[in-house]
Amino acid sequence: MKDIKYSYCLNENNELVHISSVTKDNKHSHTYKCLECGQKLVARIGDYKVKHFAHTANTVCDGESYLHKLAKRRIREQFLSADSFPLTFVRDVPCQESRKCPFWVDYYCISERVPIRTNLRIWDGKVVYDTCQEEVKVDDFRPDLLLSCKNTAKPYVFIEIFASHKSEEQKVGSKYRIIETIKITSEAVIDDIIKRGFVEGENCNTFNFKPTLPLINKGGMPICRFALFNNGASRVDEYNLTCDKSKQRVERNSVMELNISQAAYLRGDEVFENRLNSYQSGLVYLRKKGLQFRNCILCKFYKSNYSGDSKLCILYKKLGASTKRPQQSQATNCPRYEENPELMNYPLSELEKYITEVP
């Protein structure tokens, strides 16, 4: 902090002055003093070094305190002089369908770091806050800056300047809305706040605000589509459909179509955490809903053999079948067809958690 070259000071009228306004012609027309210690400053405006104000004598003036006071002064003056005092929240926003969507997946259905812009001065043509005061006591707290509105009982907003320490836990845990700057390490940090306003996560942090989240239809979540046909055969599409198409049929000749969420856990013959795979889930669901059909996948003789092959009909030799992996529809006329009790005992209530019917 000792290496800071002061770009600001106060003149004889206690007005904030930037070094850019000082010229060789006018620098002796005013007196300058330090925001922090109040001692005399001189303007260094040579042709080769960075222009700045400097103390005329050795001093213990603290650059950290200078930045703290400068931030308070500039932020307050910006608030009072402009119609716009932006505050941008940056939040992760869930899809607007999230509360009722059966396909919800945290990592996919949230739009990350969505900017939510507001104005602490005027919003929708109405005054939000019109007063900005320094070091005013509120209950047990004394915020650096206090925003309030003369004509309404709008909740106070504390603006805290983080130069040496953050807001204490008692303040952060209170009911009061707080905007706390990131650590003010240079004049450039203050410049950014003045130029862009407060931007959550970038030049400030906020506490106890509850901004209204925008309505975002995220869409694009991959879902699994199960289709059943007249002959009892079924088809599963695990890759080409997204949640925004969940109410559209995709098979021309299907008897019934289902959406199955979290398809990544249901692929092939694998079972995830004792859940049926996508084919089994759709078939068992429709049987339990009262639909009458036969399908080899539901047969108790359709399973893995001892060598660990994928599913096959273990009676194919006795049945004189030409292949050990029959078409699903062959169950319709199979004399040995018998539903697998292990599959059919799977509770409908569990299936309903991740299956929805397509109209």
matplotlib code that plots the C-alpha trace (Angstrom):
import matplotlib.pyplot as plt

x = [0.0, 3.0, 3.7, 0.3, 0.6, -2.3, -4.4, -6.9, -6.9, -9.1, -8.9, -9.4, -13.2, -13.0, -13.9, -12.4, -9.8, -8.2, -4.7, -5.8, -7.5, -4.3, -2.1, 1.2, -0.9, -3.4, -1.6, -0.6, -4.2, -5.4, -4.2, -4.3, -4.6, -4.6, -7.9, -6.4, -4.1, -5.2, -1.6, -0.5, 0.0, 1.7, 1.0, 3.7, 2.9, 6.2, 6.6, 8.2, 6.8, 3.2, 1.3, 0.3, -0.1, 2.6, 3.1, 5.5, 7.2, 7.8, 4.5, 3.1, -0.1, -1.6, -2.3, -4.9, -6.9, -6.5, -8.1, -10.9, -11.8, -11.4, -13.8, -16.4, -16.1, -16.2, -19.0, -21.2, -20.6, -21.4, -24.7, -25.7, -24.8, -26.2, -29.6, -28.1, -26.4, -26.2, -26.1, -25.8, -26.4, -24.7, -26.6, -27.2, -30.8, -32.7, -34.9, -38.4, -39.9, -37.7, -40.4, -42.6, -40.1, -39.5, -36.3, -34.5, -30.8, -28.8, -25.8, -27.7, -30.9, -29.2, -28.0, -24.8, -23.8, -26.8, -26.5, -29.5, -29.3, -31.0, -30.6, -30.5, -31.4, -34.3, -36.2, -39.2, -39.4, -39.6, -37.1, -35.5, -33.0, -32.3, -30.1, -26.5, -24.9, -21.5, -21.0, -24.6, -25.5, -28.2, -28.9, -25.5, -23.9, -22.2, -21.9, -19.4, -22.3, -26.0, -28.6, -32.1, -35.2, -36.8, -40.4, -40.6, -39.8, -37.6, -35.1, -31.7, -28.7, -25.3, -22.3, -19.1, -15.6, -13.2, -9.8, -8.3, -11.0, -14.3, -17.7, -18.0, -20.2, -22.8, -23.4, -23.5, -25.9, -28.2, -31.4, -29.7, -28.9, -25.1, -23.0, -19.3, -16.6, -13.8, -10.5, -9.6, -6.0, -5.7, -7.5, -8.2, -10.6, -12.5, -12.5, -14.1, -17.0, -17.6, -17.6, -19.6, -21.5, -21.4, -21.1, -21.6, -18.6, -16.4, -16.0, -18.3, -20.2, -23.7, -25.5, -29.2, -30.5, -33.1, -33.3, -36.1, -34.7, -35.5, -37.6, -35.4, -36.5, -33.2, -34.4, -32.0, -31.9, -31.4, -34.2, -34.9, -37.9, -39.6, -42.1, -44.3, -45.8, -48.9, -46.9, -45.5, -42.0, -40.5, -37.9, -35.7, -34.1, -31.6, -29.7, -31.8, -34.6, -34.5, -36.9, -38.5, -39.9, -41.2, -44.9, -44.3, -44.6, -41.6, -42.9, -45.6, -47.0, -46.5, -49.2, -47.8, -44.7, -43.0, -40.3, -37.7, -35.5, -31.9, -31.4, -27.6, -28.3, -30.5, -28.6, -28.5, -28.9, -27.2, -29.1, -28.1, -28.8, -31.3, -33.2, -34.5, -32.9, -34.7, -36.5, -37.5, -38.7, -41.0, -42.4, -43.0, -44.6, -47.1, -48.0, -48.6, -50.8, -53.0, -51.8, -52.0, -49.0, -46.2, -42.5, -39.5, -37.7, -40.4, -40.1, -38.4, -36.5, -34.9, -31.7, -28.0, -26.5, -23.8, -21.0, -22.0, -23.3, -25.8, -29.5, -30.8, -33.6, -32.3, -35.0, -34.2, -32.9, -36.0, -38.2, -36.3, -35.6, -33.0, -31.4, -30.9, -31.7, -35.3, -37.1, -39.1, -42.4, -41.8, -43.2, -46.7, -46.9, -44.4, -45.8, -43.4, -43.8, -44.0, -43.6, -40.6, -41.9, -38.7, -39.4, -43.1, -42.7, -40.8, -43.0, -45.0, -44.4, -40.7, -41.2, -43.5, -40.6, -38.8, -41.4, -44.0, -46.5, -46.5, -50.0]
y = [0.0, 2.4, 2.4, 3.9, 7.1, 9.2, 10.3, 12.1, 14.7, 17.4, 21.1, 24.1, 23.6, 20.0, 18.9, 15.8, 16.6, 14.2, 14.8, 15.0, 18.3, 19.9, 21.7, 23.7, 26.8, 26.2, 24.0, 27.0, 28.4, 25.8, 24.1, 20.4, 18.1, 14.3, 12.5, 10.4, 12.5, 16.0, 17.2, 19.3, 17.7, 18.9, 18.0, 16.1, 16.6, 16.3, 15.1, 11.7, 10.2, 9.2, 12.3, 12.1, 14.0, 13.7, 14.7, 17.6, 15.8, 12.4, 11.0, 7.9, 8.3, 4.9, 4.1, 1.5, 4.1, 6.5, 3.9, 3.2, 6.9, 7.4, 4.5, 5.9, 9.4, 8.4, 5.8, 8.3, 11.1, 8.7, 7.7, 11.3, 12.6, 9.9, 8.5, 5.1, 3.1, -0.4, -3.6, -6.8, -10.1, -13.1, -16.3, -19.8, -19.9, -23.2, -23.9, -22.4, -25.9, -27.3, -27.7, -29.9, -31.4, -35.2, -34.9, -32.5, -33.0, -30.4, -30.1, -29.8, -27.9, -24.8, -21.8, -20.8, -17.2, -15.4, -11.6, -10.1, -6.3, -3.8, -0.1, 1.1, 4.7, 4.5, 1.3, 1.3, 5.1, 5.0, 6.1, 3.2, 4.9, 8.7, 9.1, 8.0, 8.8, 8.0, 6.3, 6.5, 4.3, 1.7, -0.5, -1.8, -1.2, 1.7, 1.0, 2.8, 4.0, 3.7, 3.8, 4.8, 6.5, 9.5, 8.8, 5.1, 2.5, 0.6, -1.7, -0.1, -1.1, -1.1, -0.5, -1.8, -1.0, -3.9, -2.3, -4.0, -6.4, -7.9, -7.3, -9.1, -12.2, -10.4, -7.8, -10.4, -12.5, -9.6, -8.8, -5.9, -6.1, -5.6, -4.9, -5.4, -4.5, -6.9, -5.9, -2.4, -2.8, 0.1, 3.0, 0.8, -1.3, 1.8, 2.9, -0.4, 0.0, 3.6, 2.5, -0.7, -0.4, -3.3, -6.7, -9.6, -12.0, -9.6, -6.4, -7.1, -9.7, -9.4, -10.6, -10.9, -10.0, -12.2, -11.0, -12.2, -14.8, -14.5, -17.2, -19.3, -22.4, -24.2, -27.0, -29.4, -32.0, -35.4, -37.8, -41.4, -42.3, -45.7, -46.8, -49.9, -51.3, -53.5, -56.7, -56.3, -55.1, -52.0, -49.5, -47.2, -44.0, -42.8, -40.1, -38.0, -36.5, -33.5, -32.4, -29.7, -32.4, -34.5, -34.2, -35.1, -38.6, -39.8, -43.2, -43.2, -46.7, -46.8, -47.9, -46.0, -43.8, -43.0, -40.5, -42.0, -39.6, -40.0, -42.4, -42.4, -44.8, -47.1, -48.1, -51.6, -54.5, -52.7, -51.9, -48.9, -49.1, -51.9, -49.8, -51.6, -50.7, -48.6, -51.5, -53.2, -50.0, -49.2, -52.7, -53.3, -49.8, -50.4, -53.9, -52.6, -49.9, -52.7, -52.8, -56.4, -57.6, -60.1, -59.3, -61.6, -59.1, -59.7, -63.5, -65.3, -67.5, -64.4, -63.8, -64.2, -67.7, -69.1, -68.0, -64.3, -63.6, -60.7, -61.6, -64.6, -67.2, -70.1, -72.4, -71.6, -75.2, -76.8, -74.5, -75.3, -71.7, -70.7, -68.2, -67.8, -64.1, -63.9, -60.9, -59.3, -59.9, -63.7, -63.8, -63.3, -66.9, -68.6, -71.7, -71.3, -67.6, -66.7, -63.3, -62.9, -62.4, -60.5, -57.9, -57.7, -57.3, -54.0, -51.3, -49.0, -46.2, -46.3, -46.4, -43.4, -41.3, -41.3, -42.2, -40.0, -40.9, -39.0, -37.8]
z = [0.0, 0.5, -3.2, -4.2, -6.2, -5.0, -8.0, -5.8, -3.1, -1.5, -2.5, -0.3, -0.7, 0.5, -3.1, -4.6, -7.2, -9.7, -10.9, -14.5, -13.8, -12.6, -15.1, -14.8, -15.2, -12.5, -9.9, -7.8, -7.8, -5.3, -2.2, -1.9, 1.1, 1.7, 2.2, 4.9, 7.0, 6.0, 5.4, 2.4, -0.9, -4.1, -7.6, -9.4, -13.1, -14.9, -18.4, -17.6, -14.4, -13.7, -12.5, -8.9, -5.7, -3.1, 0.5, 1.0, 4.0, 5.3, 6.8, 8.2, 6.1, 5.4, 1.7, 2.8, 4.7, 1.7, -0.6, 2.0, 2.2, -1.5, -2.2, 0.1, -1.3, -5.0, -4.5, -2.6, -5.2, -8.0, -6.3, -5.7, -9.2, -11.4, -12.2, -12.5, -9.7, -11.1, -9.1, -11.0, -9.3, -10.9, -10.0, -11.2, -12.5, -12.7, -15.7, -15.1, -15.4, -12.6, -9.9, -12.0, -14.5, -14.2, -16.2, -13.8, -13.4, -11.4, -13.6, -16.8, -16.0, -14.5, -16.4, -14.7, -13.8, -15.2, -14.8, -13.1, -13.5, -11.3, -10.5, -6.9, -7.9, -10.3, -11.5, -13.8, -13.5, -9.7, -7.2, -5.3, -3.1, -3.0, 0.1, 0.6, 4.0, 5.5, 8.9, 10.1, 13.0, 12.4, 15.5, 16.5, 13.2, 11.5, 7.8, 5.6, 3.4, 4.0, 1.3, 2.2, 0.7, 2.2, 1.2, 1.6, 4.2, 1.8, 3.6, 4.2, 2.1, 3.7, 1.4, 3.0, 1.7, 2.2, 2.5, 5.6, 6.9, 5.8, 7.5, 10.8, 11.1, 13.2, 10.5, 7.6, 9.6, 10.3, 8.4, 6.5, 2.9, 2.4, -0.6, 0.3, -2.2, -3.0, -1.3, -2.5, -3.4, -5.9, -7.4, -10.4, -8.3, -7.4, -11.0, -12.0, -9.5, -10.7, -14.3, -14.2, -10.9, -8.5, -10.1, -7.8, -7.7, -9.7, -7.7, -4.8, -2.8, -1.5, 1.6, 2.4, -1.0, -2.7, -6.3, -8.5, -10.8, -14.5, -16.2, -18.4, -20.3, -20.4, -22.7, -24.4, -21.6, -23.3, -22.4, -23.3, -25.4, -25.1, -27.8, -27.8, -31.0, -31.8, -32.0, -28.5, -29.7, -28.2, -29.2, -27.2, -28.4, -25.8, -27.8, -30.1, -28.0, -25.6, -22.9, -25.0, -27.3, -24.4, -25.5, -29.1, -30.4, -32.6, -33.9, -36.5, -35.6, -31.8, -29.5, -26.5, -26.0, -22.7, -21.6, -19.3, -17.4, -16.5, -19.4, -18.9, -16.0, -17.9, -21.0, -22.4, -20.0, -17.2, -14.0, -11.9, -8.2, -8.7, -11.3, -14.4, -17.7, -20.2, -22.0, -18.8, -17.3, -20.2, -20.5, -16.8, -16.4, -19.3, -18.0, -14.5, -16.1, -17.5, -21.2, -22.5, -24.6, -24.6, -25.0, -24.7, -22.5, -19.8, -20.0, -17.1, -19.7, -21.3, -19.3, -19.3, -19.7, -17.6, -19.9, -19.2, -22.7, -23.1, -22.6, -24.6, -24.6, -22.6, -24.1, -27.7, -28.4, -26.8, -28.8, -32.0, -32.6, -35.2, -33.0, -29.3, -29.4, -30.5, -31.8, -29.0, -30.8, -30.9, -27.4, -28.8, -30.1, -27.8, -26.0, -23.1, -22.5, -18.8, -17.2, -15.0, -11.4, -10.4, -13.1, -12.5, -8.7, -9.3, -7.7, -10.0, -7.6, -8.3, -12.1, -11.9, -10.4, -13.7, -16.4, -17.9, -20.7, -24.0, -24.8]

ax = plt.figure().add_subplot(projection="3d")
ax.plot(x, y, z, "-o")
ax.set_aspect("equal")
plt.show()
